[in-house]
Amino acid sequence: MTAPSVERRALSDARLPAAAALAPWRGAAAWRAAAAWPGRALALLVGVTWLAWRVVRAVACLAVATALAASPALAAPTEGEIDDALDGELEVQSAFVNLADGVYQLHARVKYPANAETSAALREGLSLSYDLDVEVARARRFWFDADLTLLTLHRELTFHAVSERYVVRDPRSGTQSSFATLAEALASLGTVDGWPILVASQVPGDAECRVSVRASVRRGRLTDALRVIFFWNDGWQRESEWYSWSLPR
């Protein structure tokens, strides 16, 4: 046996104890790697499933929008038709307050726009929001008026396709009423009686105060199909002029 062969054999014999010492550690690492695979596979499956669901939803919304645009019978209202739904008279026709048990209560009559486009937009799944803003301010001669109260009465109007009725809902209280016709629903929205707006003790005794009321209507929630079509238009709103008078004492 030559000298190089002897040296190689001696080196191999010297490595055997080190390899034997490292064997358990290598086995543990392999076991941990094998144990991690089910978790990684599950995470990968969940990620692929979520991505597939997003793709299917996007394709479905696109298909619905395409079908609505292509079929006259199923056509959704265009942006111009939705704008036409707000055409018409929007006015605070009358308003006053009375003092009852130390609280000022507002009574108002509002004329809201109503036409065929309004009914069509509601029947297509659009909702409309009707707000009544009230402001009571103390007049100051050499400076801006000081606000005593700023309140908004918010209601929503929708169409219930199953019952074929128009539904007026108060989002804060959750109360709602249904009406057979759009005219009846708008008449209810335009009638406000006994709304408490201010406590008499908040009013300075020697100051002149004014009450101002304004009505507005704006687009509310959209169905998924309409949201795809009108995703760029969030400024669909109309407001009336302010109706103002002096606060009685």
GICORNOR-V958138 format. One record per helix or strand. SS is the DSSP state (A for helix, B for strand). FROM is the first residue (numbers start at 1). TO is the last residue. If there is no record, write none. Layout:
ss=[SS;SS]
from=[FROM;FROM]
to=[TO;TO]
This chain:
ss=[A;A;B;B;A;B;B;B;B;A;B;A;B;A;B;B]
from=[3;79;91;103;116;128;146;165;176;182;191;200;209;224;237;243]
to=[70;84;100;111;123;138;160;169;179;189;199;202;219;229;239;246]
